[in-house]
Protein backbone atom coordinates (compact mmCIF):
# COMPACT_ATOMS: atom_id res chain seq x y z
CA UNK A 1 0.00 0.00 0.00
CA UNK A 2 1.29 3.46 -0.90
CA UNK A 3 0.32 7.01 -0.03
CA UNK A 4 -0.32 9.90 -2.43
CA UNK A 5 3.45 10.33 -2.91
CA UNK A 6 3.92 6.62 -3.74
CA UNK A 7 5.70 6.11 -0.41
CA UNK A 8 5.24 2.73 1.23
CA UNK A 9 4.71 2.13 4.94
CA UNK A 10 8.52 2.01 5.20
CA UNK A 11 9.75 5.61 5.35
CA UNK A 12 11.73 6.70 2.27
CA UNK A 13 10.82 3.55 0.32
CA UNK A 14 8.68 4.17 -2.75
CA UNK A 15 6.74 1.89 -5.08
CA UNK A 16 5.98 2.77 -8.69
CA UNK A 17 4.89 1.09 -11.88
CA UNK A 18 3.65 -2.50 -11.82
CA UNK A 19 4.36 -2.82 -8.10
CA UNK A 20 2.14 0.14 -7.24
CA UNK A 21 -0.56 -0.50 -9.84
CA UNK A 22 -0.59 -4.20 -10.82
CA UNK A 23 -4.07 -4.06 -12.38
CA UNK A 24 -3.06 -1.49 -15.00
CA UNK A 25 0.65 -1.89 -15.76
CA UNK A 26 1.79 0.57 -18.42
CA UNK A 27 5.13 2.09 -19.28
CA UNK A 28 3.67 5.58 -19.37
CA UNK A 29 2.14 5.10 -15.92
CA UNK A 30 5.44 3.91 -14.49
CA UNK A 31 7.33 6.81 -16.05
CA UNK A 32 4.79 9.30 -14.71
CA UNK A 33 4.94 7.83 -11.23
CA UNK A 34 8.73 7.83 -11.37
CA UNK A 35 8.78 11.52 -12.29
CA UNK A 36 6.39 12.32 -9.45
CA UNK A 37 8.47 10.39 -6.92
CA UNK A 38 11.67 12.03 -8.16
CA UNK A 39 10.12 15.43 -7.47
CA UNK A 40 9.03 14.35 -3.96
CA UNK A 41 12.53 13.04 -3.18
CA UNK A 42 14.15 16.21 -4.55
CA UNK A 43 11.91 18.42 -2.39
CA UNK A 44 12.66 16.33 0.71
CA UNK A 45 16.40 16.52 0.12
CA UNK A 46 16.21 20.25 -0.58
CA UNK A 47 14.28 20.91 2.65
CA UNK A 48 16.80 18.93 4.73
CA UNK A 49 19.85 20.87 3.53
N, CA, C, O and CB atoms as a CASP TS submission, in Angstrom:
PFRMAT TS
TARGET T0000
AUTHOR 0000-0000-0000
METHOD Language model
MODEL 1
PARENT N/A
ATOM      1  N   UNK     1       0.833  -1.166   0.000  1.00  0.00           N
ATOM      2  CA  UNK     1       0.000   0.000   0.000  1.00  0.00           C
ATOM      3  C   UNK     1       0.889   1.245   0.000  1.00  0.00           C
ATOM      4  O   UNK     1       1.897   1.300   0.704  1.00  0.00           O
ATOM      5  CB  UNK     1      -0.954  -0.011   1.208  1.00  0.00           C
ATOM      6  N   UNK     2       0.505   2.232  -0.792  1.00  0.00           N
ATOM      7  CA  UNK     2       1.289   3.461  -0.897  1.00  0.00           C
ATOM      8  C   UNK     2       0.410   4.666  -0.603  1.00  0.00           C
ATOM      9  O   UNK     2      -0.816   4.599  -0.686  1.00  0.00           O
ATOM     10  CB  UNK     2       1.927   3.587  -2.295  1.00  0.00           C
ATOM     11  N   UNK     3       1.071   5.779  -0.255  1.00  0.00           N
ATOM     12  CA  UNK     3       0.323   7.011  -0.030  1.00  0.00           C
ATOM     13  C   UNK     3       0.282   7.827  -1.320  1.00  0.00           C
ATOM     14  O   UNK     3       0.664   7.333  -2.381  1.00  0.00           O
ATOM     15  CB  UNK     3       0.953   7.837   1.121  1.00  0.00           C
ATOM     16  N   UNK     4      -0.175   9.062  -1.231  1.00  0.00           N
ATOM     17  CA  UNK     4      -0.322   9.898  -2.428  1.00  0.00           C
ATOM     18  C   UNK     4       1.011  10.256  -3.075  1.00  0.00           C
ATOM     19  O   UNK     4       1.034  10.690  -4.226  1.00  0.00           O
ATOM     20  CB  UNK     4      -1.060  11.164  -2.078  1.00  0.00           C
ATOM     21  N   UNK     5       2.120  10.083  -2.360  1.00  0.00           N
ATOM     22  CA  UNK     5       3.454  10.325  -2.912  1.00  0.00           C
ATOM     23  C   UNK     5       4.145   9.039  -3.347  1.00  0.00           C
ATOM     24  O   UNK     5       5.339   9.043  -3.645  1.00  0.00           O
ATOM     25  CB  UNK     5       4.314  11.043  -1.892  1.00  0.00           C
ATOM     26  N   UNK     6       3.402   7.945  -3.384  1.00  0.00           N
ATOM     27  CA  UNK     6       3.917   6.620  -3.739  1.00  0.00           C
ATOM     28  C   UNK     6       4.863   6.055  -2.690  1.00  0.00           C
ATOM     29  O   UNK     6       5.611   5.119  -2.972  1.00  0.00           O
ATOM     30  CB  UNK     6       4.625   6.683  -5.069  1.00  0.00           C
ATOM     31  N   UNK     7       4.841   6.615  -1.480  1.00  0.00           N
ATOM     32  CA  UNK     7       5.698   6.115  -0.406  1.00  0.00           C
ATOM     33  C   UNK     7       5.004   4.938   0.274  1.00  0.00           C
ATOM     34  O   UNK     7       3.801   4.970   0.532  1.00  0.00           O
ATOM     35  CB  UNK     7       6.021   7.241   0.626  1.00  0.00           C
ATOM     36  N   UNK     8       5.782   3.909   0.556  1.00  0.00           N
ATOM     37  CA  UNK     8       5.245   2.730   1.233  1.00  0.00           C
ATOM     38  C   UNK     8       5.164   2.992   2.734  1.00  0.00           C
ATOM     39  O   UNK     8       5.465   4.093   3.195  1.00  0.00           O
ATOM     40  CB  UNK     8       6.119   1.480   0.943  1.00  0.00           C
ATOM     41  N   UNK     9       4.764   1.993   3.481  1.00  0.00           N
ATOM     42  CA  UNK     9       4.711   2.132   4.939  1.00  0.00           C
ATOM     43  C   UNK     9       6.105   2.190   5.556  1.00  0.00           C
ATOM     44  O   UNK     9       6.255   2.518   6.734  1.00  0.00           O
ATOM     45  CB  UNK     9       3.927   0.975   5.548  1.00  0.00           C
ATOM     46  N   UNK    10       7.124   1.872   4.760  1.00  0.00           N
ATOM     47  CA  UNK    10       8.516   2.005   5.197  1.00  0.00           C
ATOM     48  C   UNK    10       9.002   3.377   4.737  1.00  0.00           C
ATOM     49  O   UNK    10       9.053   3.647   3.537  1.00  0.00           O
ATOM     50  CB  UNK    10       9.429   0.842   4.619  1.00  0.00           C
ATOM     51  N   UNK    11       9.358   4.242   5.682  1.00  0.00           N
ATOM     52  CA  UNK    11       9.755   5.608   5.349  1.00  0.00           C
ATOM     53  C   UNK    11      10.887   5.626   4.323  1.00  0.00           C
ATOM     54  O   UNK    11      11.853   4.871   4.429  1.00  0.00           O
ATOM     55  CB  UNK    11      10.181   6.356   6.611  1.00  0.00           C
ATOM     56  N   UNK    12      10.750   6.494   3.341  1.00  0.00           N
ATOM     57  CA  UNK    12      11.729   6.696   2.272  1.00  0.00           C
ATOM     58  C   UNK    12      11.855   5.513   1.318  1.00  0.00           C
ATOM     59  O   UNK    12      12.853   5.402   0.606  1.00  0.00           O
ATOM     60  CB  UNK    12      13.067   6.985   2.871  1.00  0.00           C
ATOM     61  N   UNK    13      10.871   4.636   1.293  1.00  0.00           N
ATOM     62  CA  UNK    13      10.819   3.549   0.316  1.00  0.00           C
ATOM     63  C   UNK    13       9.570   3.774  -0.525  1.00  0.00           C
ATOM     64  O   UNK    13       8.462   3.879   0.001  1.00  0.00           O
ATOM     65  CB  UNK    13      10.804   2.125   1.014  1.00  0.00           C
ATOM     66  N   UNK    14       9.763   3.845  -1.829  1.00  0.00           N
ATOM     67  CA  UNK    14       8.682   4.174  -2.750  1.00  0.00           C
ATOM     68  C   UNK    14       8.377   2.997  -3.664  1.00  0.00           C
ATOM     69  O   UNK    14       9.248   2.170  -3.936  1.00  0.00           O
ATOM     70  CB  UNK    14       9.041   5.410  -3.580  1.00  0.00           C
ATOM     71  N   UNK    15       7.147   2.925  -4.132  1.00  0.00           N
ATOM     72  CA  UNK    15       6.743   1.885  -5.075  1.00  0.00           C
ATOM     73  C   UNK    15       6.099   2.572  -6.276  1.00  0.00           C
ATOM     74  O   UNK    15       5.222   3.422  -6.123  1.00  0.00           O
ATOM     75  CB  UNK    15       5.757   0.852  -4.411  1.00  0.00           C
ATOM     76  N   UNK    16       6.545   2.192  -7.466  1.00  0.00           N
ATOM     77  CA  UNK    16       5.984   2.769  -8.688  1.00  0.00           C
ATOM     78  C   UNK    16       5.766   1.667  -9.716  1.00  0.00           C
ATOM     79  O   UNK    16       6.206   0.531  -9.537  1.00  0.00           O
ATOM     80  CB  UNK    16       6.913   3.873  -9.259  1.00  0.00           C
ATOM     81  N   UNK    17       5.096   2.016 -10.771  1.00  0.00           N
ATOM     82  CA  UNK    17       4.895   1.092 -11.883  1.00  0.00           C
ATOM     83  C   UNK    17       4.038  -0.103 -11.531  1.00  0.00           C
ATOM     84  O   UNK    17       3.039   0.031 -10.824  1.00  0.00           O
ATOM     85  CB  UNK    17       6.208   0.617 -12.384  1.00  0.00           C
ATOM     86  N   UNK    18       4.423  -1.275 -12.020  1.00  0.00           N
ATOM     87  CA  UNK    18       3.648  -2.503 -11.822  1.00  0.00           C
ATOM     88  C   UNK    18       3.466  -2.845 -10.347  1.00  0.00           C
ATOM     89  O   UNK    18       2.438  -3.402  -9.962  1.00  0.00           O
ATOM     90  CB  UNK    18       4.324  -3.661 -12.531  1.00  0.00           C
ATOM     91  N   UNK    19       4.446  -2.519  -9.528  1.00  0.00           N
ATOM     92  CA  UNK    19       4.362  -2.820  -8.097  1.00  0.00           C
ATOM     93  C   UNK    19       3.247  -2.003  -7.450  1.00  0.00           C
ATOM     94  O   UNK    19       2.505  -2.515  -6.610  1.00  0.00           O
ATOM     95  CB  UNK    19       5.710  -2.533  -7.398  1.00  0.00           C
ATOM     96  N   UNK    20       3.130  -0.750  -7.835  1.00  0.00           N
ATOM     97  CA  UNK    20       2.135   0.142  -7.238  1.00  0.00           C
ATOM     98  C   UNK    20       0.759  -0.006  -7.872  1.00  0.00           C
ATOM     99  O   UNK    20      -0.253   0.262  -7.224  1.00  0.00           O
ATOM    100  CB  UNK    20       2.593   1.574  -7.358  1.00  0.00           C
ATOM    101  N   UNK    21       0.713  -0.423  -9.115  1.00  0.00           N
ATOM    102  CA  UNK    21      -0.556  -0.501  -9.835  1.00  0.00           C
ATOM    103  C   UNK    21      -0.597  -1.769 -10.691  1.00  0.00           C
ATOM    104  O   UNK    21      -0.549  -1.682 -11.918  1.00  0.00           O
ATOM    105  CB  UNK    21      -0.761   0.756 -10.717  1.00  0.00           C
ATOM    106  N   UNK    22      -0.684  -2.939 -10.066  1.00  0.00           N
ATOM    107  CA  UNK    22      -0.592  -4.200 -10.816  1.00  0.00           C
ATOM    108  C   UNK    22      -1.771  -4.470 -11.748  1.00  0.00           C
ATOM    109  O   UNK    22      -1.649  -5.276 -12.670  1.00  0.00           O
ATOM    110  CB  UNK    22      -0.469  -5.335  -9.857  1.00  0.00           C
ATOM    111  N   UNK    23      -2.900  -3.818 -11.529  1.00  0.00           N
ATOM    112  CA  UNK    23      -4.065  -4.065 -12.378  1.00  0.00           C
ATOM    113  C   UNK    23      -4.019  -3.292 -13.693  1.00  0.00           C
ATOM    114  O   UNK    23      -4.750  -3.619 -14.627  1.00  0.00           O
ATOM    115  CB  UNK    23      -5.324  -3.706 -11.631  1.00  0.00           C
ATOM    116  N   UNK    24      -3.173  -2.278 -13.774  1.00  0.00           N
ATOM    117  CA  UNK    24      -3.064  -1.492 -14.999  1.00  0.00           C
ATOM    118  C   UNK    24      -1.602  -1.146 -15.271  1.00  0.00           C
ATOM    119  O   UNK    24      -1.228   0.026 -15.236  1.00  0.00           O
ATOM    120  CB  UNK    24      -3.915  -0.205 -14.900  1.00  0.00           C
ATOM    121  N   UNK    25      -0.770  -2.158 -15.541  1.00  0.00           N
ATOM    122  CA  UNK    25       0.653  -1.890 -15.761  1.00  0.00           C
ATOM    123  C   UNK    25       0.913  -1.279 -17.141  1.00  0.00           C
ATOM    124  O   UNK    25       0.649  -1.909 -18.165  1.00  0.00           O
ATOM    125  CB  UNK    25       1.458  -3.180 -15.607  1.00  0.00           C
ATOM    126  N   UNK    26       1.421  -0.076 -17.157  1.00  0.00           N
ATOM    127  CA  UNK    26       1.791   0.567 -18.419  1.00  0.00           C
ATOM    128  C   UNK    26       3.130   1.265 -18.244  1.00  0.00           C
ATOM    129  O   UNK    26       3.489   1.685 -17.144  1.00  0.00           O
ATOM    130  CB  UNK    26       0.698   1.576 -18.879  1.00  0.00           C
ATOM    131  N   UNK    27       3.849   1.380 -19.323  1.00  0.00           N
ATOM    132  CA  UNK    27       5.129   2.085 -19.280  1.00  0.00           C
ATOM    133  C   UNK    27       4.905   3.553 -18.969  1.00  0.00           C
ATOM    134  O   UNK    27       5.628   4.133 -18.159  1.00  0.00           O
ATOM    135  CB  UNK    27       5.886   1.930 -20.611  1.00  0.00           C
ATOM    136  N   UNK    28       3.914   4.158 -19.602  1.00  0.00           N
ATOM    137  CA  UNK    28       3.670   5.581 -19.365  1.00  0.00           C
ATOM    138  C   UNK    28       3.271   5.845 -17.916  1.00  0.00           C
ATOM    139  O   UNK    28       3.663   6.860 -17.342  1.00  0.00           O
ATOM    140  CB  UNK    28       2.582   6.096 -20.308  1.00  0.00           C
ATOM    141  N   UNK    29       2.504   4.951 -17.330  1.00  0.00           N
ATOM    142  CA  UNK    29       2.135   5.103 -15.921  1.00  0.00           C
ATOM    143  C   UNK    29       3.342   5.018 -15.010  1.00  0.00           C
ATOM    144  O   UNK    29       3.472   5.796 -14.065  1.00  0.00           O
ATOM    145  CB  UNK    29       1.122   4.050 -15.524  1.00  0.00           C
ATOM    146  N   UNK    30       4.226   4.069 -15.293  1.00  0.00           N
ATOM    147  CA  UNK    30       5.437   3.905 -14.487  1.00  0.00           C
ATOM    148  C   UNK    30       6.350   5.122 -14.617  1.00  0.00           C
ATOM    149  O   UNK    30       6.919   5.584 -13.627  1.00  0.00           O
ATOM    150  CB  UNK    30       6.191   2.634 -14.905  1.00  0.00           C
ATOM    151  N   UNK    31       6.488   5.636 -15.828  1.00  0.00           N
ATOM    152  CA  UNK    31       7.331   6.814 -16.050  1.00  0.00           C
ATOM    153  C   UNK    31       6.748   8.022 -15.320  1.00  0.00           C
ATOM    154  O   UNK    31       7.481   8.785 -14.691  1.00  0.00           O
ATOM    155  CB  UNK    31       7.467   7.113 -17.563  1.00  0.00           C
ATOM    156  N   UNK    32       5.444   8.190 -15.404  1.00  0.00           N
ATOM    157  CA  UNK    32       4.791   9.303 -14.713  1.00  0.00           C
ATOM    158  C   UNK    32       4.954   9.213 -13.206  1.00  0.00           C
ATOM    159  O   UNK    32       5.247  10.209 -12.544  1.00  0.00           O
ATOM    160  CB  UNK    32       3.318   9.345 -15.064  1.00  0.00           C
ATOM    161  N   UNK    33       4.764   8.020 -12.667  1.00  0.00           N
ATOM    162  CA  UNK    33       4.937   7.829 -11.226  1.00  0.00           C
ATOM    163  C   UNK    33       6.393   8.073 -10.829  1.00  0.00           C
ATOM    164  O   UNK    33       6.667   8.670  -9.788  1.00  0.00           O
ATOM    165  CB  UNK    33       4.499   6.406 -10.809  1.00  0.00           C
ATOM    166  N   UNK    34       7.307   7.615 -11.651  1.00  0.00           N
ATOM    167  CA  UNK    34       8.727   7.833 -11.370  1.00  0.00           C
ATOM    168  C   UNK    34       9.082   9.307 -11.336  1.00  0.00           C
ATOM    169  O   UNK    34       9.845   9.746 -10.476  1.00  0.00           O
ATOM    170  CB  UNK    34       9.578   7.131 -12.403  1.00  0.00           C
ATOM    171  N   UNK    35       8.531  10.072 -12.267  1.00  0.00           N
ATOM    172  CA  UNK    35       8.779  11.516 -12.288  1.00  0.00           C
ATOM    173  C   UNK    35       8.202  12.183 -11.047  1.00  0.00           C
ATOM    174  O   UNK    35       8.825  13.071 -10.465  1.00  0.00           O
ATOM    175  CB  UNK    35       8.179  12.147 -13.553  1.00  0.00           C
ATOM    176  N   UNK    36       7.023  11.758 -10.647  1.00  0.00           N
ATOM    177  CA  UNK    36       6.393  12.323  -9.445  1.00  0.00           C
ATOM    178  C   UNK    36       7.209  12.016  -8.196  1.00  0.00           C
ATOM    179  O   UNK    36       7.420  12.889  -7.354  1.00  0.00           O
ATOM    180  CB  UNK    36       4.967  11.779  -9.282  1.00  0.00           C
ATOM    181  N   UNK    37       7.665  10.782  -8.079  1.00  0.00           N
ATOM    182  CA  UNK    37       8.471  10.389  -6.920  1.00  0.00           C
ATOM    183  C   UNK    37       9.809  11.122  -6.925  1.00  0.00           C
ATOM    184  O   UNK    37      10.293  11.527  -5.868  1.00  0.00           O
ATOM    185  CB  UNK    37       8.699   8.863  -6.909  1.00  0.00           C
ATOM    186  N   UNK    38      10.407  11.296  -8.085  1.00  0.00           N
ATOM    187  CA  UNK    38      11.673  12.029  -8.164  1.00  0.00           C
ATOM    188  C   UNK    38      11.500  13.447  -7.638  1.00  0.00           C
ATOM    189  O   UNK    38      12.377  13.960  -6.943  1.00  0.00           O
ATOM    190  CB  UNK    38      12.195  12.059  -9.614  1.00  0.00           C
ATOM    191  N   UNK    39      10.388  14.079  -7.959  1.00  0.00           N
ATOM    192  CA  UNK    39      10.115  15.435  -7.469  1.00  0.00           C
ATOM    193  C   UNK    39       9.945  15.438  -5.949  1.00  0.00           C
ATOM    194  O   UNK    39      10.465  16.325  -5.272  1.00  0.00           O
ATOM    195  CB  UNK    39       8.852  16.010  -8.146  1.00  0.00           C
ATOM    196  N   UNK    40       9.224  14.456  -5.409  1.00  0.00           N
ATOM    197  CA  UNK    40       9.033  14.350  -3.956  1.00  0.00           C
ATOM    198  C   UNK    40      10.384  14.177  -3.265  1.00  0.00           C
ATOM    199  O   UNK    40      10.663  14.848  -2.271  1.00  0.00           O
ATOM    200  CB  UNK    40       8.091  13.163  -3.607  1.00  0.00           C
ATOM    201  N   UNK    41      11.215  13.289  -3.783  1.00  0.00           N
ATOM    202  CA  UNK    41      12.530  13.042  -3.185  1.00  0.00           C
ATOM    203  C   UNK    41      13.393  14.299  -3.257  1.00  0.00           C
ATOM    204  O   UNK    41      14.062  14.650  -2.285  1.00  0.00           O
ATOM    205  CB  UNK    41      13.239  11.865  -3.893  1.00  0.00           C
ATOM    206  N   UNK    42      13.380  14.968  -4.392  1.00  0.00           N
ATOM    207  CA  UNK    42      14.147  16.211  -4.553  1.00  0.00           C
ATOM    208  C   UNK    42      13.725  17.250  -3.518  1.00  0.00           C
ATOM    209  O   UNK    42      14.573  17.874  -2.880  1.00  0.00           O
ATOM    210  CB  UNK    42      13.965  16.777  -5.974  1.00  0.00           C
ATOM    211  N   UNK    43      12.420  17.437  -3.353  1.00  0.00           N
ATOM    212  CA  UNK    43      11.910  18.420  -2.392  1.00  0.00           C
ATOM    213  C   UNK    43      12.296  18.044  -0.963  1.00  0.00           C
ATOM    214  O   UNK    43      12.619  18.921  -0.162  1.00  0.00           O
ATOM    215  CB  UNK    43      10.383  18.541  -2.508  1.00  0.00           C
ATOM    216  N   UNK    44      12.267  16.766  -0.638  1.00  0.00           N
ATOM    217  CA  UNK    44      12.657  16.334   0.712  1.00  0.00           C
ATOM    218  C   UNK    44      14.139  16.577   0.961  1.00  0.00           C
ATOM    219  O   UNK    44      14.526  17.029   2.039  1.00  0.00           O
ATOM    220  CB  UNK    44      12.331  14.847   0.915  1.00  0.00           C
ATOM    221  N   UNK    45      14.962  16.279  -0.027  1.00  0.00           N
ATOM    222  CA  UNK    45      16.402  16.516   0.120  1.00  0.00           C
ATOM    223  C   UNK    45      16.667  18.007   0.250  1.00  0.00           C
ATOM    224  O   UNK    45      17.450  18.430   1.101  1.00  0.00           O
ATOM    225  CB  UNK    45      17.186  15.930  -1.082  1.00  0.00           C
ATOM    226  N   UNK    46      16.022  18.800  -0.586  1.00  0.00           N
ATOM    227  CA  UNK    46      16.214  20.249  -0.576  1.00  0.00           C
ATOM    228  C   UNK    46      15.809  20.850   0.772  1.00  0.00           C
ATOM    229  O   UNK    46      16.470  21.766   1.260  1.00  0.00           O
ATOM    230  CB  UNK    46      15.406  20.900  -1.709  1.00  0.00           C
ATOM    231  N   UNK    47      14.742  20.351   1.370  1.00  0.00           N
ATOM    232  CA  UNK    47      14.278  20.906   2.645  1.00  0.00           C
ATOM    233  C   UNK    47      15.142  20.464   3.827  1.00  0.00           C
ATOM    234  O   UNK    47      15.087  21.075   4.895  1.00  0.00           O
ATOM    235  CB  UNK    47      12.836  20.499   2.890  1.00  0.00           C
ATOM    236  N   UNK    48      15.933  19.415   3.647  1.00  0.00           N
ATOM    237  CA  UNK    48      16.799  18.929   4.727  1.00  0.00           C
ATOM    238  C   UNK    48      18.209  19.497   4.669  1.00  0.00           C
ATOM    239  O   UNK    48      19.036  19.191   5.528  1.00  0.00           O
ATOM    240  CB  UNK    48      16.870  17.430   4.686  1.00  0.00           C
ATOM    241  N   UNK    49      18.489  20.316   3.671  1.00  0.00           N
ATOM    242  CA  UNK    49      19.846  20.873   3.528  1.00  0.00           C
ATOM    243  C   UNK    49      19.936  22.195   4.233  1.00  0.00           C
ATOM    244  O   UNK    49      20.994  22.825   4.231  1.00  0.00           O
ATOM    245  CB  UNK    49      20.229  21.040   2.048  1.00  0.00           C
TER
END
